[in-house]
Amino acid sequence: MSQKPTSAYVHIPFCTQICYYCDFSKVFIKNQPVDDYLTALISEFNYYDIHDLKTLYIGGGTPTAISAEQLDYLLSNLEKQINLEMLEEFTIEANPGDLTPEKIEVLKKSAVNRVSLGVQTFFDKQLKQIGRSHNEAQIYESIDALKAAGLTNISIDLIYALPNQTMEQVEENVRKALALDIPHLSLYSLILENHTVFMNKQRRGRLHLPNEDIEADMFTYIINELEKNGFEHYEISNFTKPGFESRHNLMYWDNVEYYGVGAGASGYLDGVRYRNRGPIQHYLKAIAEHGHSRLGEDILSKEEMMEEEFFLGLRKKSGISISHFEAKFGVGFEERYGQIVADLVKDGLLIHEDDTIRMTKKGLFLGDTVAEKFILDNDD
């Protein structure tokens, strides 16, 4: 048996409103069996006998869409199971506008020490256009209330390259984000996913998105502006003040194993990537019958594990350690990948320094296309 993972992801699939760009596993909360779901969730957590964790992350959906009592039930039952002495980072996602004083009180007395807020943009009109239910004023109210409760390790998500978004609006969003005085920011470009309102609009020619050049300019502006203001661009979409990296997300990019608990959650255990059943009733039935709800399982070959190491590792500013790669997979890096690395360095997409390969700024904007070069090699 390999060493047990020290990270767990817990999924709360409920939302008070469904956003137009989101394809995550989620349902509208009204008339849902939330109490039954939380009971099943704790039962699945126990099934895996999860105890010694360094990071615990509750995502969604919107974890704060549930009531203060339900939130208290969830957090106190998770805390009973885990070794709080060892827990370094306990993150919960929240939406501005969902954080009532009662819910903040629950967070304050819990072991949660990091809050990730889905802000997306500071423009009220744009928030409406993308299907968000909060407004700009609620962003400031939520952050002030969290800070007042002693929860200062706050991250916000922003989306750029939104429909009809201008460069001036991106600059304004960055300015307002910096003014919040928080230690972590995640900035994602809009990606169109199937089965979303935005994808349907796009297919009907009714979605006007910035072109790739403007998007590249937005990306460059964001990086430069945040770095100027003391943030480190430590992963493609993530920026941190020193010491406030998301430890949980670094675990994904370091390609280590973790538990995934909840409807539609994914996990990675003993070399197997698995996905839980998504529909709530299917999930409840599976937990009642089997204790877990694993639906799809993917046993990774060594080749696939190596591919994932590139896809995930190259997202980080620190890149990939060649000696770590060789030790992990027992392969000679230079003879296998030397030529690919040399070509990417020549194209200005990779930097090869001592024991490390990492992306240039140009490489980061092209993201996965750089990592794909390492895969084609494996298929020869």
LOVEX-763834 format. One record per residue (C-alpha): x, z, y; residue in three letters; residue number from 1; chain. Coordinates in steps of 0.5 Angstrom, whole numbers, plus 500, padded with zeros to 3 digits. Layout:
REM residues N
REC:east:up:north:kefi:volum:tiro
REC:X:Z:Y:ALA:NUM:A
...
This chain:
REM residues 380
REC:east:up:north:kefi:volum:tiro
REC:500:500:500:MET:1:A
REC:503:498:507:SER:2:A
REC:503:503:512:GLN:3:A
REC:496:504:515:LYS:4:A
REC:495:501:522:PRO:5:A
REC:495:506:528:THR:6:A
REC:490:502:532:SER:7:A
REC:483:501:532:ALA:8:A
REC:478:496:535:TYR:9:A
REC:470:499:536:VAL:10:A
REC:465:494:538:HIS:11:A
REC:458:495:541:ILE:12:A
REC:454:489:541:PRO:13:A
REC:449:491:546:PHE:14:A
REC:448:488:553:CYS:15:A
REC:443:489:559:THR:16:A
REC:444:482:561:GLN:17:A
REC:447:476:557:ILE:18:A
REC:453:472:562:CYS:19:A
REC:453:465:562:TYR:20:A
REC:460:464:560:TYR:21:A
REC:460:469:554:CYS:22:A
REC:460:467:546:ASP:23:A
REC:462:474:544:PHE:24:A
REC:458:478:538:SER:25:A
REC:452:481:543:LYS:26:A
REC:445:482:543:VAL:27:A
REC:440:484:549:PHE:28:A
REC:439:491:548:ILE:29:A
REC:432:492:549:LYS:30:A
REC:428:494:543:ASN:31:A
REC:435:494:539:GLN:32:A
REC:436:500:534:PRO:33:A
REC:442:503:538:VAL:34:A
REC:442:510:535:ASP:35:A
REC:442:507:528:ASP:36:A
REC:447:502:530:TYR:37:A
REC:452:508:532:LEU:38:A
REC:450:512:526:THR:39:A
REC:452:506:522:ALA:40:A
REC:459:505:526:LEU:41:A
REC:461:512:525:ILE:42:A
REC:460:511:518:SER:43:A
REC:464:505:517:GLU:44:A
REC:470:508:521:PHE:45:A
REC:469:514:516:ASN:46:A
REC:470:509:510:TYR:47:A
REC:476:506:513:TYR:48:A
REC:479:514:513:ASP:49:A
REC:482:512:520:ILE:50:A
REC:485:518:523:HIS:51:A
REC:492:517:526:ASP:52:A
REC:491:512:532:LEU:53:A
REC:496:511:538:LYS:54:A
REC:490:506:541:THR:55:A
REC:483:506:540:LEU:56:A
REC:479:501:544:TYR:57:A
REC:471:500:545:ILE:58:A
REC:469:493:547:GLY:59:A
REC:463:489:547:GLY:60:A
REC:458:487:549:GLY:61:A
REC:458:493:554:THR:62:A
REC:459:499:551:PRO:63:A
REC:456:503:557:THR:64:A
REC:450:499:556:ALA:65:A
REC:448:505:552:ILE:66:A
REC:445:511:554:SER:67:A
REC:449:517:557:ALA:68:A
REC:447:521:550:GLU:69:A
REC:448:515:546:GLN:70:A
REC:455:514:549:LEU:71:A
REC:456:522:548:ASP:72:A
REC:454:521:541:TYR:73:A
REC:459:515:540:LEU:74:A
REC:465:518:543:LEU:75:A
REC:465:525:540:SER:76:A
REC:464:523:533:ASN:77:A
REC:470:518:534:LEU:78:A
REC:474:524:537:GLU:79:A
REC:472:528:531:LYS:80:A
REC:475:523:526:GLN:81:A
REC:482:522:530:ILE:82:A
REC:488:526:531:ASN:83:A
REC:488:527:539:LEU:84:A
REC:495:529:539:GLU:85:A
REC:497:522:537:MET:86:A
REC:492:518:541:LEU:87:A
REC:496:515:547:GLU:88:A
REC:491:510:550:GLU:89:A
REC:483:511:549:PHE:90:A
REC:480:505:553:THR:91:A
REC:473:503:554:ILE:92:A
REC:470:497:557:GLU:93:A
REC:465:498:562:ALA:94:A
REC:461:494:567:ASN:95:A
REC:460:496:575:PRO:96:A
REC:453:498:575:GLY:97:A
REC:452:501:568:ASP:98:A
REC:456:507:570:LEU:99:A
REC:451:512:572:THR:100:A
REC:454:519:574:PRO:101:A
REC:451:522:567:GLU:102:A
REC:455:516:564:LYS:103:A
REC:462:518:568:ILE:104:A
REC:461:525:566:GLU:105:A
REC:461:524:559:VAL:106:A
REC:467:520:560:LEU:107:A
REC:470:525:564:LYS:108:A
REC:469:530:558:LYS:109:A
REC:472:525:553:SER:110:A
REC:479:523:551:ALA:111:A
REC:478:516:554:VAL:112:A
REC:484:515:559:ASN:113:A
REC:483:508:561:ARG:114:A
REC:477:504:563:VAL:115:A
REC:477:496:563:SER:116:A
REC:471:494:568:LEU:117:A
REC:468:487:568:GLY:118:A
REC:468:485:575:VAL:119:A
REC:469:477:574:GLN:120:A
REC:469:476:582:THR:121:A
REC:467:480:588:PHE:122:A
REC:462:474:591:PHE:123:A
REC:455:476:590:ASP:124:A
REC:453:469:590:LYS:125:A
REC:458:467:584:GLN:126:A
REC:456:474:580:LEU:127:A
REC:449:471:580:LYS:128:A
REC:451:464:578:GLN:129:A
REC:455:466:572:ILE:130:A
REC:450:471:570:GLY:131:A
REC:452:478:572:ARG:132:A
REC:448:483:574:SER:133:A
REC:452:487:578:HIS:134:A
REC:454:486:586:ASN:135:A
REC:460:487:590:GLU:136:A
REC:458:494:593:ALA:137:A
REC:457:497:585:GLN:138:A
REC:464:495:584:ILE:139:A
REC:467:499:589:TYR:140:A
REC:462:505:587:GLU:141:A
REC:464:505:580:SER:142:A
REC:471:505:582:ILE:143:A
REC:471:511:587:ASP:144:A
REC:467:515:582:ALA:145:A
REC:472:514:576:LEU:146:A
REC:477:516:580:LYS:147:A
REC:473:522:583:ALA:148:A
REC:473:524:575:ALA:149:A
REC:480:523:574:GLY:150:A
REC:480:517:571:LEU:151:A
REC:485:513:575:THR:152:A
REC:488:508:569:ASN:153:A
REC:483:503:571:ILE:154:A
REC:484:495:569:SER:155:A
REC:479:490:572:ILE:156:A
REC:478:483:569:ASP:157:A
REC:477:477:574:LEU:158:A
REC:475:470:572:ILE:159:A
REC:478:464:576:TYR:160:A
REC:477:456:576:ALA:161:A
REC:469:458:576:LEU:162:A
REC:464:453:578:PRO:163:A
REC:465:450:585:ASN:164:A
REC:470:456:586:GLN:165:A
REC:475:454:592:THR:166:A
REC:482:456:593:MET:167:A
REC:480:461:599:GLU:168:A
REC:475:465:594:GLN:169:A
REC:481:466:589:VAL:170:A
REC:485:468:595:GLU:171:A
REC:480:473:597:GLU:172:A
REC:479:476:590:ASN:173:A
REC:486:477:589:VAL:174:A
REC:486:481:596:ARG:175:A
REC:480:485:594:LYS:176:A
REC:483:486:587:ALA:177:A
REC:489:489:590:LEU:178:A
REC:486:493:595:ALA:179:A
REC:483:497:590:LEU:180:A
REC:489:501:588:ASP:181:A
REC:489:500:581:ILE:182:A
REC:495:499:576:PRO:183:A
REC:492:493:572:HIS:184:A
REC:489:487:573:LEU:185:A
REC:487:481:568:SER:186:A
REC:486:474:570:LEU:187:A
REC:483:469:566:TYR:188:A
REC:481:462:567:SER:189:A
REC:474:460:565:LEU:190:A
REC:474:457:558:ILE:191:A
REC:467:453:556:LEU:192:A
REC:465:456:549:GLU:193:A
REC:460:453:545:ASN:194:A
REC:453:456:545:HIS:195:A
REC:453:458:552:THR:196:A
REC:449:457:558:VAL:197:A
REC:455:454:562:PHE:198:A
REC:457:449:556:MET:199:A
REC:450:446:556:ASN:200:A
REC:450:445:563:LYS:201:A
REC:457:442:562:GLN:202:A
REC:454:437:557:ARG:203:A
REC:448:435:562:ARG:204:A
REC:453:434:567:GLY:205:A
REC:451:440:572:ARG:206:A
REC:457:444:572:LEU:207:A
REC:462:442:577:HIS:208:A
REC:469:446:575:LEU:209:A
REC:476:445:579:PRO:210:A
REC:480:440:576:ASN:211:A
REC:487:442:572:GLU:212:A
REC:491:441:578:ASP:213:A
REC:487:446:582:ILE:214:A
REC:487:451:576:GLU:215:A
REC:494:450:576:ALA:216:A
REC:495:452:583:ASP:217:A
REC:490:458:583:MET:218:A
REC:494:460:577:PHE:219:A
REC:501:460:581:THR:220:A
REC:498:463:587:TYR:221:A
REC:495:469:583:ILE:222:A
REC:502:470:579:ILE:223:A
REC:506:470:586:ASN:224:A
REC:501:474:590:GLU:225:A
REC:501:480:584:LEU:226:A
REC:508:480:583:GLU:227:A
REC:509:480:591:LYS:228:A
REC:505:486:590:ASN:229:A
REC:509:490:585:GLY:230:A
REC:505:488:579:PHE:231:A
REC:509:485:573:GLU:232:A
REC:506:479:569:HIS:233:A
REC:507:481:562:TYR:234:A
REC:502:477:559:GLU:235:A
REC:499:470:560:ILE:236:A
REC:493:473:563:SER:237:A
REC:495:480:564:ASN:238:A
REC:499:484:570:PHE:239:A
REC:501:491:570:THR:240:A
REC:504:496:575:LYS:241:A
REC:510:499:571:PRO:242:A
REC:508:503:565:GLY:243:A
REC:501:501:565:PHE:244:A
REC:501:495:560:GLU:245:A
REC:495:495:556:SER:246:A
REC:498:498:549:ARG:247:A
REC:492:496:545:HIS:248:A
REC:493:489:547:ASN:249:A
REC:500:489:546:LEU:250:A
REC:499:491:539:MET:251:A
REC:495:484:538:TYR:252:A
REC:500:480:541:TRP:253:A
REC:506:484:537:ASP:254:A
REC:502:481:531:ASN:255:A
REC:501:488:528:VAL:256:A
REC:495:490:523:GLU:257:A
REC:489:494:526:TYR:258:A
REC:482:496:524:TYR:259:A
REC:476:493:527:GLY:260:A
REC:469:496:526:VAL:261:A
REC:462:494:528:GLY:262:A
REC:458:488:528:ALA:263:A
REC:462:482:529:GLY:264:A
REC:468:486:530:ALA:265:A
REC:475:483:527:SER:266:A
REC:480:487:524:GLY:267:A
REC:487:485:520:TYR:268:A
REC:489:490:514:LEU:269:A
REC:494:489:508:ASP:270:A
REC:495:482:510:GLY:271:A
REC:488:480:511:VAL:272:A
REC:484:478:517:ARG:273:A
REC:477:480:516:TYR:274:A
REC:471:479:520:ARG:275:A
REC:464:483:520:ASN:276:A
REC:457:481:519:ARG:277:A
REC:454:480:526:GLY:278:A
REC:447:480:526:PRO:279:A
REC:445:488:527:ILE:280:A
REC:440:488:521:GLN:281:A
REC:445:485:517:HIS:282:A
REC:451:490:519:TYR:283:A
REC:446:496:518:LEU:284:A
REC:444:493:511:LYS:285:A
REC:452:492:509:ALA:286:A
REC:454:499:511:ILE:287:A
REC:448:502:508:ALA:288:A
REC:450:499:501:GLU:289:A
REC:458:498:501:HIS:290:A
REC:460:502:507:GLY:291:A
REC:463:496:510:HIS:292:A
REC:461:490:513:SER:293:A
REC:466:485:512:ARG:294:A
REC:464:478:511:LEU:295:A
REC:469:473:512:GLY:296:A
REC:476:475:509:GLU:297:A
REC:483:470:510:ASP:298:A
REC:489:472:506:ILE:299:A
REC:494:469:510:LEU:300:A
REC:500:465:507:SER:301:A
REC:507:467:510:LYS:302:A
REC:507:460:514:GLU:303:A
REC:500:462:517:GLU:304:A
REC:503:469:519:MET:305:A
REC:509:466:522:MET:306:A
REC:505:461:526:GLU:307:A
REC:501:467:529:GLU:308:A
REC:507:470:531:GLU:309:A
REC:509:465:535:PHE:310:A
REC:502:464:538:PHE:311:A
REC:501:471:540:LEU:312:A
REC:508:473:541:GLY:313:A
REC:510:467:546:LEU:314:A
REC:504:470:550:ARG:315:A
REC:508:476:553:LYS:316:A
REC:513:475:558:LYS:317:A
REC:518:479:553:SER:318:A
REC:517:473:548:GLY:319:A
REC:520:473:541:ILE:320:A
REC:526:477:538:SER:321:A
REC:529:472:534:ILE:322:A
REC:533:478:530:SER:323:A
REC:526:481:529:HIS:324:A
REC:523:475:527:PHE:325:A
REC:528:473:522:GLU:326:A
REC:528:480:519:ALA:327:A
REC:520:480:518:LYS:328:A
REC:520:473:515:PHE:329:A
REC:526:473:512:GLY:330:A
REC:528:466:515:VAL:331:A
REC:534:463:518:GLY:332:A
REC:531:462:525:PHE:333:A
REC:536:457:528:GLU:334:A
REC:536:452:522:GLU:335:A
REC:528:452:522:ARG:336:A
REC:526:452:529:TYR:337:A
REC:533:451:533:GLY:338:A
REC:531:443:535:GLN:339:A
REC:524:445:537:ILE:340:A
REC:527:451:541:VAL:341:A
REC:532:446:544:ALA:342:A
REC:527:441:546:ASP:343:A
REC:522:446:549:LEU:344:A
REC:528:449:553:VAL:345:A
REC:530:441:556:LYS:346:A
REC:522:440:558:ASP:347:A
REC:523:447:562:GLY:348:A
REC:517:450:558:LEU:349:A
REC:522:455:554:LEU:350:A
REC:528:460:556:ILE:351:A
REC:533:462:550:HIS:352:A
REC:537:468:552:GLU:353:A
REC:541:471:547:ASP:354:A
REC:536:474:542:ASP:355:A
REC:530:472:545:THR:356:A
REC:525:466:547:ILE:357:A
REC:520:466:552:ARG:358:A
REC:516:462:556:MET:359:A
REC:517:459:563:THR:360:A
REC:512:460:568:LYS:361:A
REC:510:452:567:LYS:362:A
REC:510:454:559:GLY:363:A
REC:505:460:560:LEU:364:A
REC:500:455:564:PHE:365:A
REC:500:450:558:LEU:366:A
REC:500:456:553:GLY:367:A
REC:498:455:546:ASP:368:A
REC:501:447:547:THR:369:A
REC:508:450:547:VAL:370:A
REC:506:455:541:ALA:371:A
REC:503:449:537:GLU:372:A
REC:510:445:537:LYS:373:A
REC:512:451:532:PHE:374:A
REC:507:449:527:ILE:375:A
REC:508:442:527:LEU:376:A
REC:514:443:524:ASP:377:A
REC:511:447:518:ASN:378:A
REC:507:441:516:ASP:379:A
REC:512:436:515:ASP:380:A
